[in-house]
Amino acid sequence: MTAATPGVLAEVQRERERQQAKWGEQNLEPAVWLMILGEEVGEANNAALEHLLGNRADLRHYREELLHVAAAAVNAIESLDRQLAPETA
Ligand SMILES: [Mg+2]
């Protein structure tokens, strides 16, 4: 953990809250979560490639897509935890 970690995690939490408001509780199969994560990782790849190719000067879009990846991973963990222990989730 660094001094930057709490701020970044707060951003992940805000993105997670945005997802929750948009989609509600998502209880999906692990394979579906991995496809969603793969899609978000693909978007991060695309943003990094656009930067590398000189089509996008700044890396803010790449950073935003990394937040999507992190928030989707948190969502997948929450979904899995409900599956593993539905009586306590
Ligand atoms: Mg995205």
PDB file of the backbone (N, CA, C, O) and the ligand in Angstrom, with CONECT records:
HET     MG  A 101       1
ATOM      1  N   MET A   1       0.849  -1.188   0.000  1.00  0.00           N
ATOM      2  CA  MET A   1       0.000   0.000   0.000  1.00  0.00           C
ATOM      3  C   MET A   1       0.888   1.244   0.000  1.00  0.00           C
ATOM      4  O   MET A   1       1.906   1.301   0.690  1.00  0.00           O
ATOM      5  N   THR A   2       0.476   2.242  -0.796  1.00  0.00           N
ATOM      6  CA  THR A   2       1.188   3.520  -0.803  1.00  0.00           C
ATOM      7  C   THR A   2       0.228   4.622  -0.375  1.00  0.00           C
ATOM      8  O   THR A   2      -0.938   4.362  -0.078  1.00  0.00           O
ATOM      9  N   ALA A   3       0.721   5.834  -0.345  1.00  0.00           N
ATOM     10  CA  ALA A   3      -0.133   6.972   0.007  1.00  0.00           C
ATOM     11  C   ALA A   3      -1.257   7.145  -1.011  1.00  0.00           C
ATOM     12  O   ALA A   3      -2.302   7.713  -0.695  1.00  0.00           O
ATOM     13  N   ALA A   4      -1.045   6.654  -2.237  1.00  0.00           N
ATOM     14  CA  ALA A   4      -2.051   6.811  -3.291  1.00  0.00           C
ATOM     15  C   ALA A   4      -3.171   5.776  -3.208  1.00  0.00           C
ATOM     16  O   ALA A   4      -4.245   5.975  -3.776  1.00  0.00           O
ATOM     17  N   THR A   5      -2.924   4.675  -2.503  1.00  0.00           N
ATOM     18  CA  THR A   5      -3.879   3.557  -2.523  1.00  0.00           C
ATOM     19  C   THR A   5      -5.290   3.946  -2.065  1.00  0.00           C
ATOM     20  O   THR A   5      -6.248   3.593  -2.754  1.00  0.00           O
ATOM     21  N   PRO A   6      -5.472   4.648  -0.949  1.00  0.00           N
ATOM     22  CA  PRO A   6      -6.850   4.963  -0.521  1.00  0.00           C
ATOM     23  C   PRO A   6      -7.615   5.773  -1.567  1.00  0.00           C
ATOM     24  O   PRO A   6      -8.810   5.556  -1.766  1.00  0.00           O
ATOM     25  N   GLY A   7      -6.950   6.682  -2.219  1.00  0.00           N
ATOM     26  CA  GLY A   7      -7.627   7.491  -3.235  1.00  0.00           C
ATOM     27  C   GLY A   7      -8.058   6.658  -4.434  1.00  0.00           C
ATOM     28  O   GLY A   7      -9.155   6.829  -4.964  1.00  0.00           O
ATOM     29  N   VAL A   8      -7.174   5.749  -4.854  1.00  0.00           N
ATOM     30  CA  VAL A   8      -7.510   4.889  -5.991  1.00  0.00           C
ATOM     31  C   VAL A   8      -8.663   3.957  -5.618  1.00  0.00           C
ATOM     32  O   VAL A   8      -9.590   3.766  -6.405  1.00  0.00           O
ATOM     33  N   LEU A   9      -8.604   3.376  -4.414  1.00  0.00           N
ATOM     34  CA  LEU A   9      -9.693   2.484  -3.992  1.00  0.00           C
ATOM     35  C   LEU A   9     -11.010   3.236  -3.882  1.00  0.00           C
ATOM     36  O   LEU A   9     -12.069   2.674  -4.161  1.00  0.00           O
ATOM     37  N   ALA A  10     -10.955   4.502  -3.476  1.00  0.00           N
ATOM     38  CA  ALA A  10     -12.183   5.311  -3.428  1.00  0.00           C
ATOM     39  C   ALA A  10     -12.748   5.499  -4.832  1.00  0.00           C
ATOM     40  O   ALA A  10     -13.966   5.507  -5.013  1.00  0.00           O
ATOM     41  N   GLU A  11     -11.884   5.649  -5.816  1.00  0.00           N
ATOM     42  CA  GLU A  11     -12.354   5.750  -7.205  1.00  0.00           C
ATOM     43  C   GLU A  11     -12.982   4.449  -7.669  1.00  0.00           C
ATOM     44  O   GLU A  11     -13.997   4.456  -8.366  1.00  0.00           O
ATOM     45  N   VAL A  12     -12.372   3.318  -7.278  1.00  0.00           N
ATOM     46  CA  VAL A  12     -12.940   2.012  -7.626  1.00  0.00           C
ATOM     47  C   VAL A  12     -14.324   1.879  -6.985  1.00  0.00           C
ATOM     48  O   VAL A  12     -15.260   1.382  -7.610  1.00  0.00           O
ATOM     49  N   GLN A  13     -14.443   2.327  -5.733  1.00  0.00           N
ATOM     50  CA  GLN A  13     -15.737   2.244  -5.047  1.00  0.00           C
ATOM     51  C   GLN A  13     -16.789   3.086  -5.766  1.00  0.00           C
ATOM     52  O   GLN A  13     -17.929   2.650  -5.920  1.00  0.00           O
ATOM     53  N   ARG A  14     -16.415   4.291  -6.208  1.00  0.00           N
ATOM     54  CA  ARG A  14     -17.374   5.136  -6.938  1.00  0.00           C
ATOM     55  C   ARG A  14     -17.812   4.462  -8.241  1.00  0.00           C
ATOM     56  O   ARG A  14     -18.985   4.512  -8.612  1.00  0.00           O
ATOM     57  N   GLU A  15     -16.861   3.836  -8.925  1.00  0.00           N
ATOM     58  CA  GLU A  15     -17.222   3.125 -10.155  1.00  0.00           C
ATOM     59  C   GLU A  15     -18.125   1.935  -9.837  1.00  0.00           C
ATOM     60  O   GLU A  15     -19.064   1.643 -10.579  1.00  0.00           O
ATOM     61  N   ARG A  16     -17.838   1.259  -8.740  1.00  0.00           N
ATOM     62  CA  ARG A  16     -18.671   0.124  -8.317  1.00  0.00           C
ATOM     63  C   ARG A  16     -20.095   0.604  -7.995  1.00  0.00           C
ATOM     64  O   ARG A  16     -21.070  -0.072  -8.325  1.00  0.00           O
ATOM     65  N   GLU A  17     -20.208   1.765  -7.353  1.00  0.00           N
ATOM     66  CA  GLU A  17     -21.522   2.338  -7.038  1.00  0.00           C
ATOM     67  C   GLU A  17     -22.264   2.704  -8.325  1.00  0.00           C
ATOM     68  O   GLU A  17     -23.480   2.535  -8.412  1.00  0.00           O
ATOM     69  N   ARG A  18     -21.533   3.203  -9.320  1.00  0.00           N
ATOM     70  CA  ARG A  18     -22.139   3.542 -10.606  1.00  0.00           C
ATOM     71  C   ARG A  18     -22.695   2.284 -11.272  1.00  0.00           C
ATOM     72  O   ARG A  18     -23.806   2.290 -11.802  1.00  0.00           O
ATOM     73  N   GLN A  19     -21.906   1.202 -11.237  1.00  0.00           N
ATOM     74  CA  GLN A  19     -22.373  -0.070 -11.806  1.00  0.00           C
ATOM     75  C   GLN A  19     -23.647  -0.541 -11.095  1.00  0.00           C
ATOM     76  O   GLN A  19     -24.607  -0.975 -11.731  1.00  0.00           O
ATOM     77  N   GLN A  20     -23.630  -0.445  -9.770  1.00  0.00           N
ATOM     78  CA  GLN A  20     -24.774  -0.927  -8.988  1.00  0.00           C
ATOM     79  C   GLN A  20     -26.030  -0.135  -9.335  1.00  0.00           C
ATOM     80  O   GLN A  20     -27.111  -0.707  -9.474  1.00  0.00           O
ATOM     81  N   ALA A  21     -25.886   1.172  -9.473  1.00  0.00           N
ATOM     82  CA  ALA A  21     -27.034   2.015  -9.829  1.00  0.00           C
ATOM     83  C   ALA A  21     -27.537   1.678 -11.227  1.00  0.00           C
ATOM     84  O   ALA A  21     -28.740   1.731 -11.483  1.00  0.00           O
ATOM     85  N   LYS A  22     -26.633   1.335 -12.123  1.00  0.00           N
ATOM     86  CA  LYS A  22     -27.007   1.070 -13.515  1.00  0.00           C
ATOM     87  C   LYS A  22     -27.609  -0.313 -13.698  1.00  0.00           C
ATOM     88  O   LYS A  22     -28.594  -0.466 -14.420  1.00  0.00           O
ATOM     89  N   TRP A  23     -27.026  -1.334 -13.046  1.00  0.00           N
ATOM     90  CA  TRP A  23     -27.392  -2.716 -13.325  1.00  0.00           C
ATOM     91  C   TRP A  23     -28.080  -3.427 -12.166  1.00  0.00           C
ATOM     92  O   TRP A  23     -28.675  -4.487 -12.360  1.00  0.00           O
ATOM     93  N   GLY A  24     -28.007  -2.858 -10.963  1.00  0.00           N
ATOM     94  CA  GLY A  24     -28.528  -3.563  -9.795  1.00  0.00           C
ATOM     95  C   GLY A  24     -27.630  -4.729  -9.427  1.00  0.00           C
ATOM     96  O   GLY A  24     -26.525  -4.873  -9.950  1.00  0.00           O
ATOM     97  N   GLU A  25     -28.130  -5.572  -8.502  1.00  0.00           N
ATOM     98  CA  GLU A  25     -27.346  -6.739  -8.078  1.00  0.00           C
ATOM     99  C   GLU A  25     -27.220  -7.723  -9.236  1.00  0.00           C
ATOM    100  O   GLU A  25     -28.220  -8.123  -9.832  1.00  0.00           O
ATOM    101  N   GLN A  26     -26.006  -8.102  -9.546  1.00  0.00           N
ATOM    102  CA  GLN A  26     -25.745  -9.023 -10.647  1.00  0.00           C
ATOM    103  C   GLN A  26     -25.228 -10.340 -10.097  1.00  0.00           C
ATOM    104  O   GLN A  26     -24.146 -10.406  -9.513  1.00  0.00           O
ATOM    105  N   ASN A  27     -26.012 -11.377 -10.291  1.00  0.00           N
ATOM    106  CA  ASN A  27     -25.612 -12.722  -9.873  1.00  0.00           C
ATOM    107  C   ASN A  27     -25.383 -13.545 -11.134  1.00  0.00           C
ATOM    108  O   ASN A  27     -26.320 -14.112 -11.696  1.00  0.00           O
ATOM    109  N   LEU A  28     -24.156 -13.605 -11.564  1.00  0.00           N
ATOM    110  CA  LEU A  28     -23.802 -14.221 -12.836  1.00  0.00           C
ATOM    111  C   LEU A  28     -22.845 -15.386 -12.618  1.00  0.00           C
ATOM    112  O   LEU A  28     -22.155 -15.471 -11.602  1.00  0.00           O
ATOM    113  N   GLU A  29     -22.826 -16.279 -13.600  1.00  0.00           N
ATOM    114  CA  GLU A  29     -21.896 -17.398 -13.549  1.00  0.00           C
ATOM    115  C   GLU A  29     -20.453 -16.897 -13.677  1.00  0.00           C
ATOM    116  O   GLU A  29     -20.199 -15.879 -14.321  1.00  0.00           O
ATOM    117  N   PRO A  30     -19.501 -17.625 -13.052  1.00  0.00           N
ATOM    118  CA  PRO A  30     -18.093 -17.216 -13.162  1.00  0.00           C
ATOM    119  C   PRO A  30     -17.640 -17.001 -14.610  1.00  0.00           C
ATOM    120  O   PRO A  30     -16.909 -16.053 -14.893  1.00  0.00           O
ATOM    121  N   ALA A  31     -18.071 -17.875 -15.526  1.00  0.00           N
ATOM    122  CA  ALA A  31     -17.637 -17.725 -16.920  1.00  0.00           C
ATOM    123  C   ALA A  31     -18.129 -16.406 -17.516  1.00  0.00           C
ATOM    124  O   ALA A  31     -17.436 -15.781 -18.319  1.00  0.00           O
ATOM    125  N   VAL A  32     -19.332 -15.989 -17.115  1.00  0.00           N
ATOM    126  CA  VAL A  32     -19.870 -14.719 -17.619  1.00  0.00           C
ATOM    127  C   VAL A  32     -19.071 -13.549 -17.049  1.00  0.00           C
ATOM    128  O   VAL A  32     -18.756 -12.593 -17.758  1.00  0.00           O
ATOM    129  N   TRP A  33     -18.751 -13.639 -15.764  1.00  0.00           N
ATOM    130  CA  TRP A  33     -17.927 -12.586 -15.161  1.00  0.00           C
ATOM    131  C   TRP A  33     -16.577 -12.484 -15.867  1.00  0.00           C
ATOM    132  O   TRP A  33     -16.077 -11.386 -16.110  1.00  0.00           O
ATOM    133  N   LEU A  34     -16.001 -13.618 -16.188  1.00  0.00           N
ATOM    134  CA  LEU A  34     -14.703 -13.588 -16.874  1.00  0.00           C
ATOM    135  C   LEU A  34     -14.834 -12.967 -18.264  1.00  0.00           C
ATOM    136  O   LEU A  34     -13.911 -12.299 -18.732  1.00  0.00           O
ATOM    137  N   MET A  35     -15.965 -13.181 -18.924  1.00  0.00           N
ATOM    138  CA  MET A  35     -16.180 -12.529 -20.222  1.00  0.00           C
ATOM    139  C   MET A  35     -16.323 -11.032 -20.052  1.00  0.00           C
ATOM    140  O   MET A  35     -15.795 -10.257 -20.849  1.00  0.00           O
ATOM    141  N   ILE A  36     -17.041 -10.619 -19.009  1.00  0.00           N
ATOM    142  CA  ILE A  36     -17.190  -9.179 -18.747  1.00  0.00           C
ATOM    143  C   ILE A  36     -15.823  -8.568 -18.449  1.00  0.00           C
ATOM    144  O   ILE A  36     -15.476  -7.512 -18.979  1.00  0.00           O
ATOM    145  N   LEU A  37     -15.043  -9.249 -17.586  1.00  0.00           N
ATOM    146  CA  LEU A  37     -13.702  -8.748 -17.273  1.00  0.00           C
ATOM    147  C   LEU A  37     -12.839  -8.694 -18.532  1.00  0.00           C
ATOM    148  O   LEU A  37     -12.097  -7.735 -18.744  1.00  0.00           O
ATOM    149  N   GLY A  38     -12.943  -9.730 -19.362  1.00  0.00           N
ATOM    150  CA  GLY A  38     -12.180  -9.744 -20.606  1.00  0.00           C
ATOM    151  C   GLY A  38     -12.551  -8.584 -21.511  1.00  0.00           C
ATOM    152  O   GLY A  38     -11.689  -7.998 -22.166  1.00  0.00           O
ATOM    153  N   GLU A  39     -13.837  -8.255 -21.547  1.00  0.00           N
ATOM    154  CA  GLU A  39     -14.290  -7.122 -22.356  1.00  0.00           C
ATOM    155  C   GLU A  39     -13.685  -5.821 -21.837  1.00  0.00           C
ATOM    156  O   GLU A  39     -13.229  -4.985 -22.617  1.00  0.00           O
ATOM    157  N   GLU A  40     -13.686  -5.655 -20.509  1.00  0.00           N
ATOM    158  CA  GLU A  40     -13.112  -4.429 -19.939  1.00  0.00           C
ATOM    159  C   GLU A  40     -11.589  -4.381 -20.135  1.00  0.00           C
ATOM    160  O   GLU A  40     -11.033  -3.320 -20.421  1.00  0.00           O
ATOM    161  N   VAL A  41     -10.927  -5.517 -19.982  1.00  0.00           N
ATOM    162  CA  VAL A  41      -9.479  -5.563 -20.242  1.00  0.00           C
ATOM    163  C   VAL A  41      -9.214  -5.221 -21.711  1.00  0.00           C
ATOM    164  O   VAL A  41      -8.243  -4.536 -22.033  1.00  0.00           O
ATOM    165  N   GLY A  42     -10.092  -5.709 -22.597  1.00  0.00           N
ATOM    166  CA  GLY A  42      -9.961  -5.371 -24.013  1.00  0.00           C
ATOM    167  C   GLY A  42     -10.076  -3.880 -24.254  1.00  0.00           C
ATOM    168  O   GLY A  42      -9.344  -3.322 -25.071  1.00  0.00           O
ATOM    169  N   GLU A  43     -10.997  -3.225 -23.545  1.00  0.00           N
ATOM    170  CA  GLU A  43     -11.137  -1.773 -23.684  1.00  0.00           C
ATOM    171  C   GLU A  43      -9.884  -1.055 -23.177  1.00  0.00           C
ATOM    172  O   GLU A  43      -9.455  -0.057 -23.758  1.00  0.00           O
ATOM    173  N   ALA A  44      -9.300  -1.570 -22.088  1.00  0.00           N
ATOM    174  CA  ALA A  44      -8.050  -0.981 -21.594  1.00  0.00           C
ATOM    175  C   ALA A  44      -6.928  -1.180 -22.613  1.00  0.00           C
ATOM    176  O   ALA A  44      -6.121  -0.279 -22.841  1.00  0.00           O
ATOM    177  N   ASN A  45      -6.884  -2.359 -23.220  1.00  0.00           N
ATOM    178  CA  ASN A  45      -5.896  -2.615 -24.276  1.00  0.00           C
ATOM    179  C   ASN A  45      -6.077  -1.638 -25.430  1.00  0.00           C
ATOM    180  O   ASN A  45      -5.104  -1.083 -25.940  1.00  0.00           O
ATOM    181  N   ASN A  46      -7.313  -1.430 -25.835  1.00  0.00           N
ATOM    182  CA  ASN A  46      -7.589  -0.526 -26.947  1.00  0.00           C
ATOM    183  C   ASN A  46      -7.141   0.897 -26.611  1.00  0.00           C
ATOM    184  O   ASN A  46      -6.543   1.577 -27.445  1.00  0.00           O
ATOM    185  N   ALA A  47      -7.433   1.344 -25.381  1.00  0.00           N
ATOM    186  CA  ALA A  47      -7.044   2.693 -24.983  1.00  0.00           C
ATOM    187  C   ALA A  47      -5.518   2.833 -24.957  1.00  0.00           C
ATOM    188  O   ALA A  47      -4.980   3.853 -25.390  1.00  0.00           O
ATOM    189  N   ALA A  48      -4.825   1.815 -24.452  1.00  0.00           N
ATOM    190  CA  ALA A  48      -3.357   1.854 -24.422  1.00  0.00           C
ATOM    191  C   ALA A  48      -2.789   1.831 -25.835  1.00  0.00           C
ATOM    192  O   ALA A  48      -1.808   2.518 -26.121  1.00  0.00           O
ATOM    193  N   LEU A  49      -3.398   1.044 -26.720  1.00  0.00           N
ATOM    194  CA  LEU A  49      -2.933   0.974 -28.108  1.00  0.00           C
ATOM    195  C   LEU A  49      -3.126   2.310 -28.817  1.00  0.00           C
ATOM    196  O   LEU A  49      -2.253   2.762 -29.558  1.00  0.00           O
ATOM    197  N   GLU A  50      -4.293   2.946 -28.578  1.00  0.00           N
ATOM    198  CA  GLU A  50      -4.539   4.245 -29.209  1.00  0.00           C
ATOM    199  C   GLU A  50      -3.497   5.266 -28.762  1.00  0.00           C
ATOM    200  O   GLU A  50      -3.080   6.121 -29.543  1.00  0.00           O
ATOM    201  N   HIS A  51      -3.081   5.171 -27.506  1.00  0.00           N
ATOM    202  CA  HIS A  51      -2.018   6.048 -27.011  1.00  0.00           C
ATOM    203  C   HIS A  51      -0.696   5.708 -27.690  1.00  0.00           C
ATOM    204  O   HIS A  51       0.020   6.596 -28.154  1.00  0.00           O
ATOM    205  N   LEU A  52      -0.380   4.428 -27.745  1.00  0.00           N
ATOM    206  CA  LEU A  52       0.881   3.980 -28.330  1.00  0.00           C
ATOM    207  C   LEU A  52       0.990   4.399 -29.795  1.00  0.00           C
ATOM    208  O   LEU A  52       2.067   4.766 -30.266  1.00  0.00           O
ATOM    209  N   LEU A  53      -0.134   4.342 -30.509  1.00  0.00           N
ATOM    210  CA  LEU A  53      -0.130   4.680 -31.935  1.00  0.00           C
ATOM    211  C   LEU A  53      -0.187   6.178 -32.186  1.00  0.00           C
ATOM    212  O   LEU A  53      -0.112   6.631 -33.328  1.00  0.00           O
ATOM    213  N   GLY A  54      -0.322   6.946 -31.104  1.00  0.00           N
ATOM    214  CA  GLY A  54      -0.333   8.404 -31.259  1.00  0.00           C
ATOM    215  C   GLY A  54      -1.699   8.977 -31.578  1.00  0.00           C
ATOM    216  O   GLY A  54      -1.812  10.156 -31.913  1.00  0.00           O
ATOM    217  N   ASN A  55      -2.740   8.159 -31.479  1.00  0.00           N
ATOM    218  CA  ASN A  55      -4.095   8.642 -31.769  1.00  0.00           C
ATOM    219  C   ASN A  55      -4.755   9.317 -30.574  1.00  0.00           C
ATOM    220  O   ASN A  55      -5.759  10.015 -30.715  1.00  0.00           O
ATOM    221  N   ARG A  56      -4.179   9.100 -29.398  1.00  0.00           N
ATOM    222  CA  ARG A  56      -4.730   9.701 -28.182  1.00  0.00           C
ATOM    223  C   ARG A  56      -3.542  10.087 -27.304  1.00  0.00           C
ATOM    224  O   ARG A  56      -2.800   9.225 -26.831  1.00  0.00           O
ATOM    225  N   ALA A  57      -3.372  11.383 -27.094  1.00  0.00           N
ATOM    226  CA  ALA A  57      -2.156  11.862 -26.431  1.00  0.00           C
ATOM    227  C   ALA A  57      -2.095  11.474 -24.958  1.00  0.00           C
ATOM    228  O   ALA A  57      -1.045  11.065 -24.461  1.00  0.00           O
ATOM    229  N   ASP A  58      -3.217  11.602 -24.265  1.00  0.00           N
ATOM    230  CA  ASP A  58      -3.172  11.345 -22.824  1.00  0.00           C
ATOM    231  C   ASP A  58      -3.633   9.921 -22.520  1.00  0.00           C
ATOM    232  O   ASP A  58      -4.196   9.230 -23.370  1.00  0.00           O
ATOM    233  N   LEU A  59      -3.379   9.513 -21.296  1.00  0.00           N
ATOM    234  CA  LEU A  59      -3.693   8.142 -20.856  1.00  0.00           C
ATOM    235  C   LEU A  59      -4.905   8.090 -19.934  1.00  0.00           C
ATOM    236  O   LEU A  59      -5.115   7.091 -19.246  1.00  0.00           O
ATOM    237  N   ARG A  60      -5.699   9.149 -19.911  1.00  0.00           N
ATOM    238  CA  ARG A  60      -6.843   9.177 -18.991  1.00  0.00           C
ATOM    239  C   ARG A  60      -7.895   8.126 -19.353  1.00  0.00           C
ATOM    240  O   ARG A  60      -8.523   7.535 -18.474  1.00  0.00           O
ATOM    241  N   HIS A  61      -8.078   7.903 -20.650  1.00  0.00           N
ATOM    242  CA  HIS A  61      -9.062   6.891 -21.044  1.00  0.00           C
ATOM    243  C   HIS A  61      -8.595   5.498 -20.601  1.00  0.00           C
ATOM    244  O   HIS A  61      -9.388   4.691 -20.114  1.00  0.00           O
ATOM    245  N   TYR A  62      -7.299   5.231 -20.777  1.00  0.00           N
ATOM    246  CA  TYR A  62      -6.720   3.974 -20.299  1.00  0.00           C
ATOM    247  C   TYR A  62      -6.953   3.817 -18.795  1.00  0.00           C
ATOM    248  O   TYR A  62      -7.349   2.751 -18.324  1.00  0.00           O
ATOM    249  N   ARG A  63      -6.698   4.913 -18.038  1.00  0.00           N
ATOM    250  CA  ARG A  63      -6.889   4.867 -16.589  1.00  0.00           C
ATOM    251  C   ARG A  63      -8.348   4.579 -16.237  1.00  0.00           C
ATOM    252  O   ARG A  63      -8.625   3.794 -15.331  1.00  0.00           O
ATOM    253  N   GLU A  64      -9.270   5.206 -16.946  1.00  0.00           N
ATOM    254  CA  GLU A  64     -10.693   4.984 -16.702  1.00  0.00           C
ATOM    255  C   GLU A  64     -11.067   3.519 -16.952  1.00  0.00           C
ATOM    256  O   GLU A  64     -11.850   2.935 -16.202  1.00  0.00           O
ATOM    257  N   GLU A  65     -10.507   2.941 -17.999  1.00  0.00           N
ATOM    258  CA  GLU A  65     -10.816   1.538 -18.288  1.00  0.00           C
ATOM    259  C   GLU A  65     -10.229   0.609 -17.228  1.00  0.00           C
ATOM    260  O   GLU A  65     -10.818  -0.428 -16.922  1.00  0.00           O
ATOM    261  N   LEU A  66      -9.078   0.968 -16.665  1.00  0.00           N
ATOM    262  CA  LEU A  66      -8.528   0.169 -15.565  1.00  0.00           C
ATOM    263  C   LEU A  66      -9.462   0.212 -14.354  1.00  0.00           C
ATOM    264  O   LEU A  66      -9.614  -0.789 -13.653  1.00  0.00           O
ATOM    265  N   LEU A  67     -10.086   1.364 -14.107  1.00  0.00           N
ATOM    266  CA  LEU A  67     -11.066   1.442 -13.020  1.00  0.00           C
ATOM    267  C   LEU A  67     -12.262   0.541 -13.311  1.00  0.00           C
ATOM    268  O   LEU A  67     -12.815  -0.068 -12.394  1.00  0.00           O
ATOM    269  N   HIS A  68     -12.665   0.450 -14.571  1.00  0.00           N
ATOM    270  CA  HIS A  68     -13.755  -0.464 -14.931  1.00  0.00           C
ATOM    271  C   HIS A  68     -13.355  -1.913 -14.641  1.00  0.00           C
ATOM    272  O   HIS A  68     -14.151  -2.691 -14.116  1.00  0.00           O
ATOM    273  N   VAL A  69     -12.125  -2.262 -14.987  1.00  0.00           N
ATOM    274  CA  VAL A  69     -11.632  -3.625 -14.719  1.00  0.00           C
ATOM    275  C   VAL A  69     -11.688  -3.916 -13.220  1.00  0.00           C
ATOM    276  O   VAL A  69     -12.193  -4.958 -12.803  1.00  0.00           O
ATOM    277  N   ALA A  70     -11.171  -2.995 -12.419  1.00  0.00           N
ATOM    278  CA  ALA A  70     -11.111  -3.210 -10.968  1.00  0.00           C
ATOM    279  C   ALA A  70     -12.513  -3.318 -10.378  1.00  0.00           C
ATOM    280  O   ALA A  70     -12.772  -4.201  -9.560  1.00  0.00           O
ATOM    281  N   ALA A  71     -13.417  -2.433 -10.781  1.00  0.00           N
ATOM    282  CA  ALA A  71     -14.779  -2.453 -10.228  1.00  0.00           C
ATOM    283  C   ALA A  71     -15.521  -3.709 -10.674  1.00  0.00           C
ATOM    284  O   ALA A  71     -16.291  -4.278  -9.900  1.00  0.00           O
ATOM    285  N   ALA A  72     -15.298  -4.146 -11.908  1.00  0.00           N
ATOM    286  CA  ALA A  72     -15.938  -5.381 -12.376  1.00  0.00           C
ATOM    287  C   ALA A  72     -15.411  -6.575 -11.590  1.00  0.00           C
ATOM    288  O   ALA A  72     -16.170  -7.496 -11.287  1.00  0.00           O
ATOM    289  N   ALA A  73     -14.129  -6.574 -11.258  1.00  0.00           N
ATOM    290  CA  ALA A  73     -13.565  -7.667 -10.461  1.00  0.00           C
ATOM    291  C   ALA A  73     -14.191  -7.685  -9.066  1.00  0.00           C
ATOM    292  O   ALA A  73     -14.501  -8.754  -8.540  1.00  0.00           O
ATOM    293  N   VAL A  74     -14.376  -6.515  -8.471  1.00  0.00           N
ATOM    294  CA  VAL A  74     -15.033  -6.447  -7.162  1.00  0.00           C
ATOM    295  C   VAL A  74     -16.452  -6.995  -7.265  1.00  0.00           C
ATOM    296  O   VAL A  74     -16.893  -7.760  -6.407  1.00  0.00           O
ATOM    297  N   ASN A  75     -17.161  -6.603  -8.313  1.00  0.00           N
ATOM    298  CA  ASN A  75     -18.530  -7.075  -8.530  1.00  0.00           C
ATOM    299  C   ASN A  75     -18.551  -8.604  -8.669  1.00  0.00           C
ATOM    300  O   ASN A  75     -19.429  -9.263  -8.113  1.00  0.00           O
ATOM    301  N   ALA A  76     -17.602  -9.158  -9.399  1.00  0.00           N
ATOM    302  CA  ALA A  76     -17.519 -10.606  -9.573  1.00  0.00           C
ATOM    303  C   ALA A  76     -17.275 -11.308  -8.237  1.00  0.00           C
ATOM    304  O   ALA A  76     -17.844 -12.369  -7.978  1.00  0.00           O
ATOM    305  N   ILE A  77     -16.442 -10.727  -7.404  1.00  0.00           N
ATOM    306  CA  ILE A  77     -16.174 -11.309  -6.077  1.00  0.00           C
ATOM    307  C   ILE A  77     -17.432 -11.273  -5.221  1.00  0.00           C
ATOM    308  O   ILE A  77     -17.759 -12.246  -4.542  1.00  0.00           O
ATOM    309  N   GLU A  78     -18.144 -10.130  -5.258  1.00  0.00           N
ATOM    310  CA  GLU A  78     -19.393 -10.034  -4.487  1.00  0.00           C
ATOM    311  C   GLU A  78     -20.388 -11.102  -4.948  1.00  0.00           C
ATOM    312  O   GLU A  78     -21.029 -11.755  -4.124  1.00  0.00           O
ATOM    313  N   SER A  79     -20.510 -11.274  -6.246  1.00  0.00           N
ATOM    314  CA  SER A  79     -21.433 -12.266  -6.814  1.00  0.00           C
ATOM    315  C   SER A  79     -21.034 -13.663  -6.369  1.00  0.00           C
ATOM    316  O   SER A  79     -21.886 -14.452  -5.962  1.00  0.00           O
ATOM    317  N   LEU A  80     -19.754 -13.973  -6.444  1.00  0.00           N
ATOM    318  CA  LEU A  80     -19.267 -15.292  -6.041  1.00  0.00           C
ATOM    319  C   LEU A  80     -19.518 -15.535  -4.560  1.00  0.00           C
ATOM    320  O   LEU A  80     -19.934 -16.623  -4.163  1.00  0.00           O
ATOM    321  N   ASP A  81     -19.264 -14.517  -3.745  1.00  0.00           N
ATOM    322  CA  ASP A  81     -19.475 -14.682  -2.308  1.00  0.00           C
ATOM    323  C   ASP A  81     -20.943 -14.973  -1.992  1.00  0.00           C
ATOM    324  O   ASP A  81     -21.238 -15.744  -1.078  1.00  0.00           O
ATOM    325  N   ARG A  82     -21.861 -14.364  -2.739  1.00  0.00           N
ATOM    326  CA  ARG A  82     -23.282 -14.674  -2.531  1.00  0.00           C
ATOM    327  C   ARG A  82     -23.585 -16.118  -2.905  1.00  0.00           C
ATOM    328  O   ARG A  82     -24.398 -16.778  -2.258  1.00  0.00           O
ATOM    329  N   GLN A  83     -22.920 -16.611  -3.964  1.00  0.00           N
ATOM    330  CA  GLN A  83     -23.116 -18.005  -4.384  1.00  0.00           C
ATOM    331  C   GLN A  83     -22.551 -18.972  -3.359  1.00  0.00           C
ATOM    332  O   GLN A  83     -23.136 -20.022  -3.090  1.00  0.00           O
ATOM    333  N   LEU A  84     -21.385 -18.603  -2.778  1.00  0.00           N
ATOM    334  CA  LEU A  84     -20.721 -19.500  -1.847  1.00  0.00           C
ATOM    335  C   LEU A  84     -21.419 -19.580  -0.514  1.00  0.00           C
ATOM    336  O   LEU A  84     -21.437 -20.634   0.121  1.00  0.00           O
ATOM    337  N   ALA A  85     -21.994 -18.473  -0.083  1.00  0.00           N
ATOM    338  CA  ALA A  85     -22.639 -18.427   1.227  1.00  0.00           C
ATOM    339  C   ALA A  85     -23.926 -17.627   1.132  1.00  0.00           C
ATOM    340  O   ALA A  85     -24.019 -16.539   1.701  1.00  0.00           O
ATOM    341  N   PRO A  86     -24.926 -18.150   0.417  1.00  0.00           N
ATOM    342  CA  PRO A  86     -26.134 -17.353   0.183  1.00  0.00           C
ATOM    343  C   PRO A  86     -26.893 -17.003   1.472  1.00  0.00           C
ATOM    344  O   PRO A  86     -27.607 -16.002   1.529  1.00  0.00           O
ATOM    345  N   GLU A  87     -26.732 -17.826   2.480  1.00  0.00           N
ATOM    346  CA  GLU A  87     -27.478 -17.556   3.718  1.00  0.00           C
ATOM    347  C   GLU A  87     -26.880 -16.426   4.536  1.00  0.00           C
ATOM    348  O   GLU A  87     -27.545 -15.864   5.406  1.00  0.00           O
ATOM    349  N   THR A  88     -25.604 -16.085   4.254  1.00  0.00           N
ATOM    350  CA  THR A  88     -24.972 -15.032   5.045  1.00  0.00           C
ATOM    351  C   THR A  88     -24.702 -13.786   4.214  1.00  0.00           C
ATOM    352  O   THR A  88     -24.330 -12.747   4.761  1.00  0.00           O
ATOM    353  N   ALA A  89     -24.887 -13.876   2.880  1.00  0.00           N
ATOM    354  CA  ALA A  89     -24.558 -12.714   2.032  1.00  0.00           C
ATOM    355  C   ALA A  89     -25.620 -11.629   2.167  1.00  0.00           C
ATOM    356  O   ALA A  89     -25.515 -10.579   1.532  1.00  0.00           O
TER     357      ALA A  89
HETATM  358 MG    MG A 101     -15.022   0.018 -19.976  1.00  0.00          MG2+
END
